[in-house]
Amino acid sequence: MPNEIRLVPKEPQVRHAFSLCRIVDAGTPDQWYDLLGVVRVPVDRLAPDKLCDQLRPWALATLATGGYGFGRYYACYSTLDEDDEPDKAIAHEDIDWSGSTVLVPADQPATSC
């Protein structure tokens, strides 16, 4: 009908977050991920990829200030599911951490910005 108003259901808002996991038994068949924390991040709906460049600095700052020990860690920028758990990954970083700084393989020179 011409002057009829129809309500269109609003699409559910997609939420995004950074998350950090410790990789337990890294490099073995028994490897698993221990979720340490999830932080929701505000996103520009038109350009959600803008946050990709902030993932590694966030993860390194979190590791440095959180007192996390030696190990391999997995940082992820993702959407969240209905339970606020990480869902679909947009970007991720594997970080080998000494307990105070990033470990760099001996055959790979450190890069600086």
DODRENNU-70128 format. One record per residue: residue number from 1; residue in three letters; x negated, y, z negated of N, C-alpha, C, O in turn. Coordinates in steps of 0.001 Angstrom, whole numbers. Each point is the difference from the previous one (the first is absolute). Example, Ala and Ser with C-alpha at 12.3 -4.5 7.8 and 13.67 -1.06 7.14 Angstrom:
<atom seq="1" type="ALA" n_px="-13190" n_py="-5690" n_pz="-7800" ca_px="890" ca_py="1190" ca_pz="0" c_px="-900" c_py="1200" c_pz="0" o_px="-1036" o_py="-19" o_pz="-665"/>
<atom seq="2" type="SER" n_px="1386" n_py="1069" n_pz="1385" ca_px="-820" ca_py="1190" ca_pz="-60" c_px="770" c_py="1090" c_pz="-730" o_px="-509" o_py="1108" o_pz="-169"/>
This chain:
<atom seq="1" type="MET" n_px="-833" n_py="-1173" n_pz="0" ca_px="833" ca_py="1173" ca_pz="0" c_px="-878" c_py="1236" c_pz="0" o_px="-1060" o_py="12" o_pz="-625"/>
<atom seq="2" type="PRO" n_px="1491" n_py="1022" n_pz="1318" ca_px="-848" ca_py="1169" ca_pz="138" c_px="-368" c_py="657" c_pz="-1327" o_px="-1208" o_py="151" o_pz="-182"/>
<atom seq="3" type="ASN" n_px="1947" n_py="221" n_pz="-673" ca_px="-394" ca_py="746" ca_pz="-1195" c_px="-230" c_py="-909" c_pz="-1205" o_px="180" o_py="413" o_pz="-1145"/>
<atom seq="4" type="GLU" n_px="-564" n_py="-1604" n_pz="1406" ca_px="-222" ca_py="-961" ca_pz="-1077" c_px="-1433" c_py="117" c_pz="-527" o_px="-957" o_py="97" o_pz="769"/>
<atom seq="5" type="ILE" n_px="839" n_py="-107" n_pz="-2057" ca_px="-1328" ca_py="24" ca_pz="-621" c_px="-311" c_py="-1408" c_pz="-474" o_px="776" o_py="-630" o_pz="-718"/>
<atom seq="6" type="ARG" n_px="-1931" n_py="164" n_pz="1143" ca_px="-423" ca_py="-1343" ca_pz="-427" c_px="-1265" c_py="132" c_pz="-831" o_px="-927" o_py="722" o_pz="367"/>
<atom seq="7" type="LEU" n_px="901" n_py="-1406" n_pz="-1455" ca_px="-1195" ca_py="-12" ca_pz="-830" c_px="-958" c_py="-1044" c_pz="541" o_px="358" o_py="-1160" o_pz="208"/>
<atom seq="8" type="VAL" n_px="-1550" n_py="1592" n_pz="8" ca_px="-1031" ca_py="-914" ca_pz="480" c_px="-881" c_py="-336" c_pz="-1201" o_px="-541" o_py="896" o_pz="-647"/>
<atom seq="9" type="PRO" n_px="399" n_py="-2179" n_pz="352" ca_px="-832" ca_py="-342" ca_pz="-1156" c_px="-1431" c_py="491" c_pz="187" o_px="-596" o_py="-149" o_pz="1067"/>
<atom seq="10" type="LYS" n_px="73" n_py="728" n_pz="-2116" ca_px="-1358" ca_py="523" ca_pz="35" c_px="-982" c_py="-1173" c_pz="-30" o_px="182" o_py="-958" o_pz="-751"/>
<atom seq="11" type="GLU" n_px="-1219" n_py="1052" n_pz="1577" ca_px="-1025" ca_py="-1039" ca_pz="-17" c_px="-722" c_py="52" c_pz="-1336" o_px="-264" o_py="1082" o_pz="-524"/>
<atom seq="12" type="PRO" n_px="-54" n_py="-2240" n_pz="-25" ca_px="-733" ca_py="30" ca_pz="-1266" c_px="-1363" c_py="657" c_pz="198" o_px="-673" o_py="-215" o_pz="1008"/>
<atom seq="13" type="GLN" n_px="291" n_py="1009" n_pz="-1983" ca_px="-1280" ca_py="700" ca_pz="77" c_px="-1135" c_py="-1009" c_pz="-159" o_px="5" o_py="-819" o_pz="-918"/>
<atom seq="14" type="VAL" n_px="-966" n_py="891" n_pz="1817" ca_px="-1167" ca_py="-873" ca_pz="-81" c_px="-985" c_py="646" c_pz="-965" o_px="-394" o_py="1154" o_pz="171"/>
<atom seq="15" type="ARG" n_px="10" n_py="-1911" n_pz="-1177" ca_px="-958" ca_py="496" ca_pz="-987" c_px="-1374" c_py="-560" c_pz="329" o_px="-125" o_py="-1114" o_pz="510"/>
<atom seq="16" type="HIS" n_px="-904" n_py="1899" n_pz="-806" ca_px="-1380" ca_py="-396" ca_pz="285" c_px="-818" c_py="45" c_pz="-1282" o_px="344" o_py="704" o_pz="-950"/>
<atom seq="17" type="ALA" n_px="-1437" n_py="-1469" n_pz="941" ca_px="-848" ca_py="-35" ca_pz="-1193" c_px="-1415" c_py="-430" c_pz="340" o_px="-259" o_py="-614" o_pz="1035"/>
<atom seq="18" type="PHE" n_px="-647" n_py="956" n_pz="-1939" ca_px="-1341" ca_py="-569" ca_pz="-15" c_px="25" c_py="-1075" c_pz="-1078" o_px="610" o_py="186" o_pz="-1053"/>
<atom seq="19" type="SER" n_px="-1264" n_py="-1299" n_pz="1311" ca_px="-107" ca_py="-1043" ca_pz="-1015" c_px="-1432" c_py="-502" c_pz="-51" o_px="-755" o_py="112" o_pz="966"/>
<atom seq="20" type="LEU" n_px="401" n_py="-667" n_pz="-2111" ca_px="-1347" ca_py="-523" ca_pz="-198" c_px="97" c_py="-1389" c_pz="-606" o_px="709" o_py="-217" o_pz="-982"/>
<atom seq="21" type="CYS" n_px="-1434" n_py="-723" n_pz="1584" ca_px="-41" ca_py="-1379" ca_pz="-486" c_px="-1443" c_py="-419" c_pz="-213" o_px="-898" o_py="432" o_pz="723"/>
<atom seq="22" type="ARG" n_px="686" n_py="-1267" n_pz="-1712" ca_px="-1293" ca_py="-667" ca_pz="-147" c_px="125" c_py="-1312" c_pz="756" o_px="979" o_py="-725" o_pz="-176"/>
<atom seq="23" type="ILE" n_px="-1962" n_py="412" n_pz="1018" ca_px="10" ca_py="-1267" ca_pz="730" c_px="-700" c_py="-1021" c_pz="-891" o_px="-1212" o_py="70" o_pz="-208"/>
<atom seq="24" type="VAL" n_px="1974" n_py="-1002" n_pz="-306" ca_px="-520" ca_py="-1021" ca_pz="-907" c_px="-479" c_py="-1190" c_pz="823" o_px="677" o_py="-433" o_pz="932"/>
<atom seq="25" type="ASP" n_px="-1845" n_py="-90" n_pz="-1281" ca_px="-632" ca_py="-1101" ca_pz="739" c_px="-193" c_py="380" c_pz="1470" o_px="265" o_py="-797" o_pz="900"/>
<atom seq="26" type="ALA" n_px="-727" n_py="2019" n_pz="-675" ca_px="-185" ca_py="531" ca_pz="1357" c_px="-874" c_py="-910" c_pz="846" o_px="-1028" o_py="-501" o_pz="-457"/>
<atom seq="27" type="GLY" n_px="1450" n_py="298" n_pz="1689" ca_px="-769" ca_py="-787" ca_pz="958" c_px="132" c_py="-1501" c_pz="-154" o_px="-709" o_py="-755" o_pz="665"/>
<atom seq="28" type="THR" n_px="1607" n_py="311" n_pz="-1533" ca_px="207" ca_py="-1441" ca_pz="-185" c_px="1399" c_py="-368" c_pz="474" o_px="836" o_py="881" o_pz="201"/>
<atom seq="29" type="PRO" n_px="-569" n_py="-2172" n_pz="-19" ca_px="1356" ca_py="-410" ca_pz="379" c_px="1039" c_py="318" c_pz="-1082" o_px="1196" o_py="57" o_pz="285"/>
<atom seq="30" type="ASP" n_px="-1654" n_py="151" n_pz="-1526" ca_px="912" ca_py="294" ca_pz="-1109" c_px="199" c_py="1499" c_pz="-223" o_px="570" o_py="398" o_pz="-1016"/>
<atom seq="31" type="GLN" n_px="-1026" n_py="430" n_pz="1941" ca_px="89" ca_py="1459" ca_pz="-127" c_px="1449" c_py="428" c_pz="-215" o_px="916" o_py="-502" o_pz="651"/>
<atom seq="32" type="TRP" n_px="-728" n_py="1446" n_pz="-1582" ca_px="1328" ca_py="581" ca_pz="-212" c_px="-154" c_py="1452" c_pz="-448" o_px="-1089" o_py="427" o_pz="-382"/>
<atom seq="33" type="TYR" n_px="2178" n_py="321" n_pz="432" ca_px="-15" ca_py="1437" ca_pz="-256" c_px="749" c_py="310" c_pz="-1296" o_px="1168" o_py="-356" o_pz="-156"/>
<atom seq="34" type="ASP" n_px="-1856" n_py="1021" n_pz="-763" ca_px="585" ca_py="421" ca_pz="-1266" c_px="349" c_py="1483" c_pz="129" o_px="-890" o_py="850" o_pz="22"/>
<atom seq="35" type="LEU" n_px="2176" n_py="-542" n_pz="62" ca_px="452" ca_py="1379" ca_pz="181" c_px="-272" c_py="799" c_pz="-1270" o_px="551" o_py="-301" o_pz="-1059"/>
<atom seq="36" type="LEU" n_px="-1401" n_py="1318" n_pz="1167" ca_px="-386" ca_py="814" ca_pz="-1150" c_px="890" c_py="1217" c_pz="-175" o_px="229" o_py="444" o_pz="-1125"/>
<atom seq="37" type="GLY" n_px="272" n_py="98" n_pz="2221" ca_px="842" ca_py="1179" ca_pz="-110" c_px="526" c_py="473" c_pz="1332" o_px="-566" o_py="-279" o_pz="1057"/>
<atom seq="38" type="VAL" n_px="1672" n_py="1008" n_pz="-1139" ca_px="659" ca_py="561" ca_pz="1181" c_px="341" c_py="1455" c_pz="-311" o_px="563" o_py="301" o_pz="-1053"/>
<atom seq="39" type="VAL" n_px="-906" n_py="596" n_pz="1974" ca_px="296" ca_py="1423" ca_pz="-163" c_px="784" c_py="465" c_pz="1223" o_px="-491" o_py="-60" o_pz="1127"/>
<atom seq="40" type="ARG" n_px="1729" n_py="527" n_pz="-1370" ca_px="783" ca_py="539" ca_pz="1122" c_px="-638" c_py="1279" c_pz="496" o_px="-494" o_py="813" o_pz="-782"/>
<atom seq="41" type="VAL" n_px="512" n_py="-648" n_pz="2101" ca_px="-581" ca_py="1198" ca_pz="605" c_px="1042" c_py="675" c_pz="886" o_px="744" o_py="-677" o_pz="710"/>
<atom seq="42" type="PRO" n_px="-688" n_py="2020" n_pz="-749" ca_px="928" ca_py="715" ca_pz="881" c_px="-525" c_py="-50" c_pz="1432" o_px="-1202" o_py="106" o_pz="241"/>
<atom seq="43" type="VAL" n_px="2119" n_py="-266" n_pz="690" ca_px="-386" ca_py="-190" ca_pz="1398" c_px="759" c_py="959" c_pz="903" o_px="1185" o_py="262" o_pz="-204"/>
<atom seq="44" type="ASP" n_px="-1883" n_py="254" n_pz="1198" ca_px="645" ca_py="762" ca_pz="1064" c_px="701" c_py="-1030" c_pz="884" o_px="-663" o_py="-799" o_pz="661"/>
<atom seq="45" type="ARG" n_px="1979" n_py="809" n_pz="-644" ca_px="753" ca_py="-1015" ca_pz="753" c_px="-386" c_py="-59" c_pz="1465" o_px="91" o_py="-1060" o_pz="620"/>
<atom seq="46" type="LEU" n_px="-517" n_py="2175" n_pz="-57" ca_px="-341" ca_py="28" ca_pz="1418" c_px="-1417" c_py="-496" c_pz="273" o_px="-338" o_py="-328" o_pz="1137"/>
<atom seq="47" type="ALA" n_px="-484" n_py="273" n_pz="-2172" ca_px="-1394" ca_py="-440" ca_pz="188" c_px="-493" c_py="-768" c_pz="-1228" o_px="-883" o_py="481" o_pz="-711"/>
<atom seq="48" type="PRO" n_px="1441" n_py="-1666" n_pz="452" ca_px="-407" ca_py="-749" ca_pz="-1195" c_px="-1458" c_py="-450" c_pz="29" o_px="-564" o_py="-310" o_pz="-1050"/>
<atom seq="49" type="ASP" n_px="-60" n_py="266" n_pz="2232" ca_px="-1395" ca_py="-438" ca_pz="102" c_px="-991" c_py="1018" c_pz="-562" o_px="-1177" o_py="-317" o_pz="-172"/>
<atom seq="50" type="LYS" n_px="1635" n_py="1532" n_pz="-115" ca_px="-904" ca_py="1029" ca_pz="-519" c_px="-684" c_py="-431" c_pz="-1297" o_px="-1106" o_py="455" o_pz="-294"/>
<atom seq="51" type="LEU" n_px="1742" n_py="-1318" n_pz="-475" ca_px="-564" ca_py="-409" ca_pz="-1283" c_px="-1083" c_py="-1064" c_pz="121" o_px="-678" o_py="-294" o_pz="-984"/>
<atom seq="52" type="CYS" n_px="499" n_py="-282" n_pz="2151" ca_px="-1005" ca_py="-1058" ca_pz="175" c_px="-1386" c_py="461" c_pz="-431" o_px="-740" o_py="-766" o_pz="-619"/>
<atom seq="53" type="ASP" n_px="377" n_py="2005" n_pz="938" ca_px="-1327" ca_py="515" ca_pz="-336" c_px="-196" c_py="218" c_pz="-1497" o_px="-1131" o_py="154" o_pz="-459"/>
<atom seq="54" type="GLN" n_px="2218" n_py="-138" n_pz="-304" ca_px="-100" ca_py="240" ca_pz="-1437" c_px="-67" c_py="-1291" c_pz="-812" o_px="-235" o_py="43" o_pz="-1207"/>
<atom seq="55" type="LEU" n_px="439" n_py="-1188" n_pz="1853" ca_px="32" ca_py="-1271" ca_pz="-724" c_px="-1332" c_py="-325" c_pz="-664" o_px="-41" o_py="-248" o_pz="-1205"/>
<atom seq="56" type="ARG" n_px="-1046" n_py="245" n_pz="1968" ca_px="-1305" ca_py="-376" ca_pz="-566" c_px="-439" c_py="948" c_pz="-1123" o_px="-411" o_py="-475" o_pz="-1059"/>
<atom seq="57" type="PRO" n_px="485" n_py="1811" n_pz="1256" ca_px="-366" ca_py="887" ca_pz="-1112" c_px="847" c_py="-247" c_pz="-1255" o_px="-521" o_py="34" o_pz="-1115"/>
<atom seq="58" type="TRP" n_px="1820" n_py="-282" n_pz="1293" ca_px="864" ca_py="-298" ca_pz="-1146" c_px="-460" c_py="-1276" c_pz="-693" o_px="-108" o_py="-35" o_pz="-1226"/>
<atom seq="59" type="ALA" n_px="-162" n_py="-1013" n_pz="1999" ca_px="-412" ca_py="-1279" ca_pz="-583" c_px="-1318" c_py="139" c_pz="-755" o_px="-133" o_py="-522" o_pz="-1107"/>
<atom seq="60" type="LEU" n_px="-840" n_py="1218" n_pz="1689" ca_px="-1297" ca_py="169" ca_pz="-660" c_px="140" c_py="817" c_pz="-1285" o_px="-633" o_py="-317" o_pz="-1007"/>
<atom seq="61" type="ALA" n_px="1446" n_py="1353" n_pz="1036" ca_px="229" ca_py="803" ca_pz="-1207" c_px="697" c_py="-834" c_pz="-1073" o_px="-323" o_py="112" o_pz="-1182"/>
<atom seq="62" type="THR" n_px="1270" n_py="-939" n_pz="1589" ca_px="709" ca_py="-859" ca_pz="-944" c_px="-948" c_py="-1019" c_pz="-619" o_px="35" o_py="-226" o_pz="-1210"/>
<atom seq="63" type="LEU" n_px="-877" n_py="-387" n_pz="2028" ca_px="-970" ca_py="-968" ca_pz="-518" c_px="-978" c_py="679" c_pz="-960" o_px="-315" o_py="-549" o_pz="-1055"/>
<atom seq="64" type="ALA" n_px="-161" n_py="1730" n_pz="1415" ca_px="-994" ca_py="704" ca_pz="-814" c_px="564" c_py="449" c_pz="-1347" o_px="-685" o_py="-89" o_pz="-1019"/>
<atom seq="65" type="THR" n_px="1910" n_py="564" n_pz="1008" ca_px="573" ca_py="519" ca_pz="-1246" c_px="724" c_py="-1066" c_pz="-810" o_px="300" o_py="211" o_pz="-1175"/>
<atom seq="66" type="GLY" n_px="-19" n_py="-1347" n_pz="1790" ca_px="766" ca_py="-1034" ca_pz="-691" c_px="-824" c_py="-1026" c_pz="-740" o_px="554" o_py="-889" o_pz="-647"/>
<atom seq="67" type="GLY" n_px="-1872" n_py="997" n_pz="731" ca_px="-843" ca_py="-955" ca_pz="-710" c_px="40" c_py="-1401" c_pz="586" o_px="-203" o_py="-977" o_pz="-721"/>
<atom seq="68" type="TYR" n_px="458" n_py="867" n_pz="2002" ca_px="71" ca_py="-1312" ca_pz="639" c_px="-1402" c_py="-556" c_pz="204" o_px="-913" o_py="726" o_pz="395"/>
<atom seq="69" type="GLY" n_px="748" n_py="-2006" n_pz="-666" ca_px="-1308" ca_py="-636" ca_pz="65" c_px="-364" c_py="-487" c_pz="1384" o_px="710" o_py="225" o_pz="980"/>
<atom seq="70" type="PHE" n_px="-1846" n_py="-903" n_pz="-937" ca_px="-546" ca_py="-564" ca_pz="1228" c_px="1035" c_py="-896" c_pz="674" o_px="676" o_py="-788" o_pz="-662"/>
<atom seq="71" type="GLY" n_px="-556" n_py="914" n_pz="1989" ca_px="901" ca_py="-879" ca_pz="730" c_px="400" c_py="563" c_pz="1343" o_px="-434" o_py="1078" o_pz="406"/>
<atom seq="72" type="ARG" n_px="1271" n_py="-1836" n_pz="268" ca_px="548" ca_py="427" ca_pz="1289" c_px="1433" c_py="455" c_pz="-243" o_px="778" o_py="-659" o_pz="-690"/>
<atom seq="73" type="TYR" n_px="-456" n_py="1809" n_pz="1282" ca_px="1316" ca_py="599" ca_pz="-181" c_px="635" c_py="262" c_pz="1363" o_px="-686" o_py="144" o_pz="1012"/>
<atom seq="74" type="TYR" n_px="2007" n_py="-89" n_pz="-1018" ca_px="788" ca_py="221" ca_pz="1213" c_px="914" c_py="1191" c_pz="-267" o_px="852" o_py="-51" o_pz="-887"/>
<atom seq="75" type="ALA" n_px="-1029" n_py="1116" n_pz="1652" ca_px="865" ca_py="1174" ca_pz="-93" c_px="906" c_py="6" c_pz="1222" o_px="-436" o_py="-311" o_pz="1108"/>
<atom seq="76" type="CYS" n_px="1693" n_py="665" n_pz="-1316" ca_px="960" ca_py="-55" ca_pz="1100" c_px="928" c_py="1210" c_pz="-36" o_px="451" o_py="422" o_pz="-1065"/>
<atom seq="77" type="TYR" n_px="-178" n_py="122" n_pz="2236" ca_px="1022" ca_py="1026" ca_pz="196" c_px="1134" c_py="-724" c_pz="695" o_px="-180" o_py="-532" o_pz="1096"/>
<atom seq="78" type="SER" n_px="1353" n_py="505" n_pz="-1724" ca_px="1090" ca_py="-816" ca_pz="526" c_px="1354" c_py="621" c_pz="-310" o_px="110" o_py="996" o_pz="-716"/>
<atom seq="79" type="THR" n_px="908" n_py="-1618" n_pz="1279" ca_px="1360" ca_py="311" ca_pz="-410" c_px="269" c_py="-808" c_pz="-1270" o_px="-757" o_py="-906" o_pz="-349"/>
<atom seq="80" type="LEU" n_px="1847" n_py="1252" n_pz="-331" ca_px="400" ca_py="-736" ca_pz="-1195" c_px="1303" c_py="-732" c_pz="265" o_px="854" o_py="481" o_pz="745"/>
<atom seq="81" type="ASP" n_px="-708" n_py="-1644" n_pz="-1358" ca_px="1265" ca_py="-723" ca_pz="125" c_px="988" c_py="528" c_pz="-1049" o_px="-295" o_py="968" o_pz="-701"/>
<atom seq="82" type="GLU" n_px="1448" n_py="-1597" n_pz="599" ca_px="1039" ca_py="477" ca_pz="-915" c_px="-400" c_py="-116" c_pz="-1470" o_px="617" o_py="636" o_pz="-855"/>
<atom seq="83" type="ASP" n_px="-1643" n_py="-1440" n_pz="546" ca_px="-490" ca_py="-145" ca_pz="-1375" c_px="-1240" c_py="851" c_pz="-270" o_px="-677" o_py="-184" o_pz="-1011"/>
<atom seq="84" type="ASP" n_px="384" n_py="1114" n_pz="1918" ca_px="-1188" ca_py="861" ca_pz="-83" c_px="-1304" c_py="-785" c_pz="18" o_px="-984" o_py="405" o_pz="-619"/>
<atom seq="85" type="GLU" n_px="980" n_py="-1514" n_pz="1320" ca_px="-1208" ca_py="-792" ca_pz="232" c_px="-503" c_py="313" c_pz="1409" o_px="805" o_py="298" o_pz="882"/>
<atom seq="86" type="PRO" n_px="-2134" n_py="-360" n_pz="-648" ca_px="-520" ca_py="234" ca_pz="1355" c_px="660" c_py="-939" c_pz="1003" o_px="204" o_py="-1181" o_pz="-280"/>
<atom seq="87" type="ASP" n_px="127" n_py="1722" n_pz="1454" ca_px="711" ca_py="-786" ca_pz="1010" c_px="-801" c_py="-47" c_pz="1297" o_px="-849" o_py="-875" o_pz="168"/>
<atom seq="88" type="LYS" n_px="1103" n_py="1792" n_pz="738" ca_px="-667" ca_py="-16" ca_pz="1313" c_px="-1230" c_py="908" c_pz="-22" o_px="107" o_py="1205" o_pz="-231"/>
<atom seq="89" type="ALA" n_px="-1277" n_py="-1801" n_pz="475" ca_px="-1257" ca_py="752" ca_pz="-35" c_px="-111" c_py="928" c_pz="1203" o_px="319" o_py="-379" o_pz="1127"/>
<atom seq="90" type="ILE" n_px="-775" n_py="1595" n_pz="-1385" ca_px="-277" ca_py="974" ca_pz="1051" c_px="-1511" c_py="102" c_pz="193" o_px="-486" o_py="99" o_pz="1127"/>
<atom seq="91" type="ALA" n_px="-251" n_py="-124" n_pz="-2237" ca_px="-1470" ca_py="34" ca_pz="29" c_px="-511" c_py="-719" c_pz="-1242" o_px="686" o_py="-63" o_pz="-1019"/>
<atom seq="92" type="HIS" n_px="-1900" n_py="-477" n_pz="1115" ca_px="-579" ca_py="-660" ca_pz="-1173" c_px="-1514" c_py="97" c_pz="38" o_px="-595" o_py="234" o_pz="1052"/>
<atom seq="93" type="GLU" n_px="-13" n_py="-413" n_pz="-2200" ca_px="-1459" ca_py="61" ca_pz="-167" c_px="-420" c_py="-1124" c_pz="-941" o_px="628" o_py="-204" o_pz="-1039"/>
<atom seq="94" type="ASP" n_px="-1675" n_py="-520" n_pz="1390" ca_px="-653" ca_py="-927" ca_pz="-917" c_px="-1193" c_py="740" c_pz="-584" o_px="-789" o_py="595" o_pz="735"/>
<atom seq="95" type="ILE" n_px="660" n_py="-631" n_pz="-2050" ca_px="-1069" ca_py="743" ca_pz="-670" c_px="-761" c_py="-944" c_pz="-921" o_px="592" o_py="-629" o_pz="-878"/>
<atom seq="96" type="ASP" n_px="-1899" n_py="530" n_pz="1078" ca_px="-866" ca_py="-745" ca_pz="-908" c_px="-527" c_py="1004" c_pz="-1016" o_px="-676" o_py="964" o_pz="360"/>
<atom seq="97" type="TRP" n_px="990" n_py="-1196" n_pz="-1631" ca_px="-238" ca_py="984" ca_pz="-1051" c_px="-984" c_py="-547" c_pz="-1028" o_px="132" o_py="-1137" o_pz="-454"/>
<atom seq="98" type="SER" n_px="-1120" n_py="1952" n_pz="90" ca_px="-1024" ca_py="-420" ca_pz="-960" c_px="431" c_py="192" c_pz="-1450" o_px="-633" o_py="-529" o_pz="-914"/>
<atom seq="99" type="GLY" n_px="1681" n_py="1265" n_pz="706" ca_px="410" ca_py="403" ca_pz="-1337" c_px="-182" c_py="1495" c_pz="-178" o_px="533" o_py="604" o_pz="-930"/>
<atom seq="100" type="SER" n_px="-1315" n_py="-7" n_pz="1863" ca_px="-194" ca_py="1450" ca_pz="-53" c_px="-102" c_py="642" c_pz="1383" o_px="135" o_py="1216" o_pz="134"/>
<atom seq="101" type="THR" n_px="-371" n_py="-2033" n_pz="890" ca_px="-132" ca_py="537" ca_pz="1358" c_px="289" c_py="-1102" c_pz="1019" o_px="93" o_py="-1179" o_pz="-344"/>
<atom seq="102" type="VAL" n_px="44" n_py="1588" n_pz="1596" ca_px="252" ca_py="-956" ca_pz="1080" c_px="-1288" c_py="-751" c_pz="312" o_px="-1073" o_py="597" o_pz="80"/>
<atom seq="103" type="LEU" n_px="1185" n_py="-1897" n_pz="94" ca_px="-1140" ca_py="-813" ca_pz="415" c_px="-66" c_py="-2" c_pz="1515" o_px="1016" o_py="-164" o_pz="675"/>
<atom seq="104" type="VAL" n_px="-2213" n_py="346" n_pz="-144" ca_px="-211" ca_py="7" ca_pz="1444" c_px="-921" c_py="-1161" c_pz="337" o_px="-1055" o_py="-136" o_pz="-619"/>
<atom seq="105" type="PRO" n_px="1424" n_py="-715" n_pz="1592" ca_px="-888" ca_py="-1104" ca_pz="379" c_px="-1384" c_py="515" c_pz="381" o_px="-129" o_py="1085" o_pz="567"/>
<atom seq="106" type="ALA" n_px="-904" n_py="-1863" n_pz="-878" ca_px="-1382" ca_py="419" ca_pz="246" c_px="-271" c_py="292" c_pz="1467" o_px="-815" o_py="869" o_pz="309"/>
<atom seq="107" type="ASP" n_px="1482" n_py="-1577" n_pz="607" ca_px="-263" ca_py="210" ca_pz="1421" c_px="849" c_py="1113" c_pz="600" o_px="-112" o_py="287" o_pz="1192"/>
<atom seq="108" type="GLN" n_px="953" n_py="338" n_pz="-1997" ca_px="859" ca_py="1074" ca_pz="496" c_px="-417" c_py="1307" c_pz="-670" o_px="147" o_py="139" o_pz="-1215"/>
<atom seq="109" type="PRO" n_px="-661" n_py="818" n_pz="1980" ca_px="-417" ca_py="1258" ca_pz="-612" c_px="1209" c_py="767" c_pz="-535" o_px="1085" o_py="-40" o_pz="579"/>
<atom seq="110" type="ALA" n_px="-1291" n_py="719" n_pz="-1667" ca_px="1063" ca_py="829" ca_pz="-566" c_px="256" c_py="1180" c_pz="930" o_px="-930" o_py="545" o_pz="595"/>
<atom seq="111" type="THR" n_px="2177" n_py="-161" n_pz="-478" ca_px="342" ca_py="1153" ca_pz="833" c_px="387" c_py="1153" c_pz="-901" o_px="548" o_py="-201" o_pz="-1083"/>
<atom seq="112" type="SER" n_px="-829" n_py="1379" n_pz="1525" ca_px="403" ca_py="1180" ca_pz="-762" c_px="785" c_py="926" c_pz="915" o_px="-169" o_py="0" o_pz="1219"/>
<atom seq="113" type="CYS" n_px="1014" n_py="772" n_pz="-1834" ca_px="844" ca_py="925" ca_pz="766" c_px="-588" c_py="1369" c_pz="31" o_px="576" o_py="907" o_pz="600"/>
